[in-house]
Structure formats: structure tokens, C-alpha cells
Amino acid sequence: QLQVEDDDKIGLYSYKVQSTITSRLANTMIQAKMVNNAKRSQHIVFDVQVPKGAFIDNFTMDVNGITFTSKIREKSEARKMYSQAKAKGKAAGIVRSNALDMENFKTEVNVPPGMRIQFELHYHEMIRRKLSSYEHVISVKPGRLAKHMEVDVRIIEPQGLRYVHVPNSLGDHFDGITTISKGEKKAHVSFKPTMAQQRKCPTCSSTAVDGNFVVQYDVNRETTGGELEIFNGYFIHFFAPENLDPLPKNILFVIDVSGSMWGLKMKQTIEAMKAILSELRAADQFSLIDFNHNVRCWRDNLVSATPAQVEDAKKYIQTIHPNGGTNINEALLRATFILNEAQNLGMLDPNSVSMIVLVSDGDPTVGELKLTTIQKNVKQSIKDEFSLFCLGIGFDVDYDFLQRIATDNRGMAQRIFGNQETSAQMKNFYNQVSTPLLKKIQFNYPQESVSDVTQSSFHNYFGGSEIVVAGKVDTENLQHLESIVTATAANAELVMETLRDVEELDGFMKKDKYADPEFTRKLWAYLTVNQMLAERNTAPTAALKRNITKSILQMSLDHHIVTPFTAMLIENAEKDEIMLADQPKDPRRGCCPGQCLSLSDSTSHCIPAWANITAVPVSFMPEQRSPPVSSLSINRVDNDPHFIIYLPKSQRNICFNINSEPGKILNLVSDPGTGVVVNGQLVGAKKTENKKLNTYFGKIGFYFKNKGLKVEITTETITMKDGSYGITLTWSDTGHIIRKQLLISVKKESNVTITVGEEMSFMVLLHRVWKKHPVNVDFLGIYIPPENRFSPAAHGLIGQFTSEPEVYIHHQRPGQAPEKPQATMEVKGNKLTVTRGLQKDYRTERVLGTDVQCWFVHNSGKGFIDGHYKDYLVPHLYSFLKKP
């Protein structure tokens, strides 16, 4: 995505993606070449998406012949070098990441007029086999038409290619443009749309290229299902037997039905569970547990998956109504008890595979709350006898914990984003683990010829997937590499032999100019780092964690990759300009139970898509501009409470002031329908002026009753409370708090944005005055978009205008001052004299404000608001308005 201020003046003359897959290792380069045709300098943002889990290994940039190159450094050292450069006034940039299936690599540069710039990013990843297919996904989002556009993918697979398929993932618009040429062991995929083909429509200036380019393929397999490749001192062992019948499974579904699952999440979970239950095989045994603060079992023991039992389970799921807290500890211990008891009573087929599938969207709130204790309890109860798989639904889930507890118990976790796709994502995950083919797999490599062996997988092997093992190999002892793996499958031993002749592979690889001669080393490093990251996640002691961290850091530096412990420094030859590409810690988790918190030194990676918040500005750029907002599109209260009510139908602004006393609390929104309250408490100026004491909002309270969340914003702090739990930021922080899909985003010394799902948002502005000012005090302003989805029951000084009143303004005449004409306004059966004037909107111009024209209603809004302003006084910061 290439973003600039003056869109038409930046020419994108080349956008290229080149990807080469050598034996499942994909090396990808994304390159953009641009020119600034404007008469002034332009900020250009290079923002590309990299698959989550890929390792960035190089970034270069060329600005009019000045080349910036990159090097990898330990994170604190990189930050130190970066901050030293920044302290000397040199340009510095920062790269930030997000948390979905992709991560954003982003950098921003200022390009003088007429200058050319080229960005080039390189990353590599291992392509994993899922559901009998390898899938290579490339994000292609140029953001504009490109004179030359190309996506070029080459596949080199010594095992031989069974098929290559390119689904139409960019849309029907590009039907027939992709070409595929496939040989026995190589394939070439090319996508080169012309400028005319890129256009959204024949006369459009915008591009239709916006999405993921996907290549799917599979390789030929021997009947034994394995492939051993030895090259340049490393071996890679791919293990994916296909000709085996699935083993019977004993499966317990443990479903969170607490209050936070209410609505779409639960509906989609029920829909997915009904489809999953339909796919159980006759040889399978199963049961269901649903839990909130209590734990319920559909059956106290496992039952066979007969059509009648499956139908009964579906009916049971259909009756679930979410409410209450979350007792994860008791639910998982109950599930392990049922499986252990069945095992002890001899009710399980010795060749069967046992598993628990946990579906949850949040933290424990009832029973055992300490995550490490829950992890220990579950580990002790499972005793390595079966697997635990976790599905974390939504944005506020503690995914880090779910991943730890799953990895600890021979399983894996997956995030499911709570949206329209929830059901399909759940079914897709279940399909990956629903056909166990093997258990107790052992790879027995002879010590004298093999070292540093690392493996990608958990204990059971599932149909359609693949286990990859890599290690260093002593090429003088290759004869020892025969008969190297055994796996127990239905009590029979499966013996694997060396399937690839080393010299044949050597010759094949050296003949192909596109093949990566380092593919075995890179695959080994990729697997090793990922395995160490997983081990670090579940390390029982701090000392062990430190040792693993040290090893990961050394691997990152040795193999030139950005991991959570390294950063990439990007600098020009003179070293007088430096940038820092910093991969954050794993972005699945904030610091605290139930929400994600990130401060200015950390990253904004935990912000979900629904929050739609711009990233923290890069440090060397001027303050980021707010998105362009029409001055007519918002309801607001600012200064000495000036209310500006925007009426969308008549497209008018109506203003009024409220003159009350310090300490009084005014209700702005009171909506029993959505359970939302917004109140403001007044603070007085230091002294009267012209016999009048000005009042301002010194404190604003938000109460989201349905979530049980309270937010208090003062001129000093921003506090979020959930029952007895609270978290506070100050105005000197830039950061984010997320809890129960409510996002609080603080921009240092500027504003706070509160976003509630996609339903509503609020902005509170901070106005600082000179501390020694004889009269004025710090105060707050609040801005509420009219698009907020309040219910028809909404009331309050602003809330009542959710239903727009009919307003008729006529008989305009000169006022006392020539710039302030008067008119008659008819509204709600009242005739009022109103004055045309200007009020200030401070969202984009913080100091002077932007002038907004409006009709001013005198006498504290009398006649325009329902009743008298004193009717809107409430006793507490979180009180609902009592209707007369």
C-alpha cells in the first residue's frame, strides 16, 4: 500500500513481487519504484503485508541514487544506535506490525520534488501443508495504478509436482490474466496486468489490484509418504504418508458460553459446531461441555457418534444462551477427568487418539484466575496422554495463554477473528485436526551422522498435513541414514528409508538458476527458531527462558533475520540517516488480563481491524494529520460548554451554551437501550470575568453498562475500570487499552478516542493552558459522531438529537452586530430568536480551532432542548438520566 499526501502527483512506475519456492522454502521480494512529480516534497509510506511467521531478512531503499541498506542487530543495541542518531537530529523512522494473519512492514520517507525512490523488501517462510495442499499467499496492495506490474512465482520441487493451481483470489476482474507453465519438477506462475486491466472500471483512476495472490500446489509422494533431501551439509525430511486410514478419536468439545460470547460469536460458534458434529465418524466417541461460571456436561461420559447422539448434541447446542463469567480451569479439568476415567475403565480403543477442543473468547473471571496455575493444573491432569487444541475467538482473547496451554499439551492454538467468517474459520481448523493417522511418532536418526535436529509438529500426525524434520548432516557418514524413522500406526511400525539420491539432488539444484542453494540451511534455521520460540513460551523457569532467548538471539544474528529479539537498522552509506525496523513481541497479548495495552515505546500491534486507529506517528515526521472530517459532521461540546449539534437532514449546526456551577454533572448521553451513559462534570475558572465565572468540563465519565466498563477522563488521567480491576494512563502516554472489544486510544497530550466495536466512537480533547494563567484552567472537549448507533430511547443534552427534530429557520434579519444576523427558528412547537455566529472545532487545529458556522440558541438552549438545562443534572459521573 503506497500512501502519499498529493495522490495524483506520485507516479508508481513499477510494482514487482518475485517469489521463488525451493523445496517448500519461499523467498519473496516486494519492490516498488516511484517518482514525485509534485512541485513540493511528499511523504511517501511504503506499507506492505508480510505473512505472520515469515522472517524478514533484508530491506533496501534508494532515494535519487542514495542507497539505504540494512543490517540485523540485537534489539536493545539497535534501539540505542537509533536513539543516538535521533538525538543528533538525524532522520529516523520506525516500522510497526499488526496482529492478523499478516504483519505490516511500514516505513515513511520525505521525497523532494522530481526525485525517484525505490523500496525493496525481502522475506522468507516455510510453506506448510494443510488439508493436502501447500498454499503460498502474497499480499498485493499497490494502492494505485502501476505502469508496470508483475507477480512472478517460481516453484522448484525435487520431489516432483503433482499439480499447481491459482485460485481467482483477486476477483473475477482478473480472470484469465494469470499464466501457469508446469514441468515435472518446476513451475512458473505469472500475473502481469496492464494499466487498463488494473483499472477498477474503464474510466477509473483507482486500481482493482487489492488483496492476496494465492498459489496452491502439492508434490508427488511415494507410498511410504516420506522424502529426505540432503544438500550443502543439512538434511530436510518431509513426512506425509497419505495411504493410511484415520484412527478413531475420542473428542471432547469444551465451549465457552459466558456473557461475552453473546451475539454473533455465539451464533457462529453454534453454526460451526453443528457442522463439525455432522463430520464425526461412526468409530469416534465424543461429548460436549459448556461453561460460564458453572460447568455443564451434555453427557457425563463419552458416547459413540451415532446419528441419534449427534442429532441430540446439536439440539443441546441450539439451546445455549450465553451469560455469566468464565471458569476455564474447572471446565478443562472436567474434560480431562472424563477422558482419564474412560482410559482407566478401558473404554478407549488402544489405537485411538484422544483430544480436547476448547473454544473461548476471554480470560478466566471465575474460579482459578492465575494463568500459570491453570496451565500447571491442566498439564498435571493430561499427563501427556492426549492433546489440547484451543480456538481463541475475537480480539480480546488471551491468545498467548491459549497457545502456551495448547503447546504444553501436544496440541496447537489458532485465533479465530469474531466476524462473519468465524464459522468457516472454526470448521477449517477442525478439518486440520480431525483425521489422526499416526500416534507416537519417533524419528530415530543415528547420532554419528546427524546433529542439531529440529522438528515442526506436535505429537499426532493428521491427514493432509506434514511433519518436517531438519538437521545438520555429516556427509561422510551418509550410509548411516538408512531406516531412520519409525511411527506407531495401529500398533504397526512404519519404516522410512532414504528416498532421495544425494548426488541426483545436488546436480538438479545446481542446474537451476532460480533454486536457492541455501534452502536446506534456511529451512533448518526457520524450524529451529520457531521451535525455540515455542519452547521459550512454555519454559518452566526464568533461567531456562533466558538461555533459550540467548540461543534465539544468536540464531537471528547468524542467519540475518528479524525475530522478537532483533531489529533491523537501515542506513545510508554516510550513516547520517538511520531507520529502525523493529518486530514487536508476539502481538497476541497485552500486559494485563483482558485487554491489550501498548505505550509509545512499544507497538500498536494489538489494535484490531475494527478499531481503525492510525498508528503512532513516526518520530521524525510532523504530527499525523487527522483524517479529513467535514466541519459539519459531528456533535460536540467544547470550551465553556459550547454545544454544537449537527442536524444531518437539514445539514445545519445549532449551538447553545450551558451556564451552570462548578462541581455540577451534566448528562450528555443517556441510552438505556444500548446501556451507554456519557456525563461531564464542570470545573470553574480561577476567577470571575465581567461578573461571570466561566465553567468547563474538567472530567468526563463513560459507562458501558452491558460490558460493565467505566471510563473516567480528567485533565490528568484516563482510567478504565472493570469491577474491582482498573488501569490508568496519563496524558503524557501514547497508548491503547482494549477490554471486551472496547478500545481506548490515547494520543499524548492531545486526545482520547473510545471505540465500541463498530457501533460507536467518542473523542475527548485535552485543552492545556499556561499553568500560571490568572483566569483559565485546563479543560476537556467531547466530540460524538452522529453515526453512533444509539437506540431510539437515547436522551441527554446530545443524545436526544439521535432522532432529529424538524427545524424551520426563516425571517433572517440584521442583528446587533453586522456579522451576527438574527432569524426566527421554529422547533418542537417553539418560536425562538437565534443568532448566526461562529463556534470552534478543535479536532484538527488544536490551538486556534476551526471556525464552524451555526445558529446560536440563547438562554442555555431553552426551547431547542427538551425542558430546562437543570433537568439534565445528574448526581454521579455514571448516573443514567431519570426521565420526568
Secondary structure, DSSP 8 states (H G I E B T S, - for coil): -EEESSGGGEEEEEEEEEEEEETTEEEEEEEEEEEE-SSS-EEEEEEEEEETT-EEEEEEEEETTEEEEEEEEEHHHHHHHHHHHHHTT----EE----SSEEEEEEEEEE-TT-EEEEEEEEEEE--EETTEEEEEEEE--SS--SSEEEEEEEE-TT-EEEEE---TT-GGGTTT-EEEE-SSEEEEEE---HHHHBSSTT--SBS--EEEEEEEEE---TT-EEEEEETTEEEEEE---S-----EEEEEEEE-SGGGTTHHHHHHHHHHHHHHHT--TT-EEEEEEESSSEEESSSS-EE--HHHHHHHHHHHHT----S---HHHHHHHHHHHHHHHHHTT-S-TT-EEEEEEEE-S---SS---HHHHHHHHHHHHTTSSEEEEEEESSSS-HHHHHHHHHTTT--EEEE-SSTTHHHHHHHHHHHHS-EEEEEEEE---TTTEEEEEEES-SSEETT--EEEEEEE-GGGGGGGSS-EEEEETTEEEEE---S-HHHHHHHHHH-TTS-TTHHHHHHHHHHHHHHHHHHHT-SSHHHHHHHHHHHHHHHHHTT---TTEEEEEEETTS-SEEEEE--S-TT--SBTTB-EEETTS--TT--GGG-------TTS---------TTS-EEEETTTEEEEEETTTTEEEEEE----TT-EEEEEEETTTTEEEEEEEEE-SS-BTTB--EEEEEEEEEETTTTEEEEEESSEEEEEETTEEEEEETT--EEEEETTEEEEEETTTEEEEEETTTEEEEEEEE---TT-SS---EEEEEE-TTS---TT-BSTTGGGGS---EEEEEEE--SSTTS-EEEEEETTEEEEEEEEEEEE-SSSTTT-EEEEEEEEHHHHBTTBSS-GGGGB-SSTT------
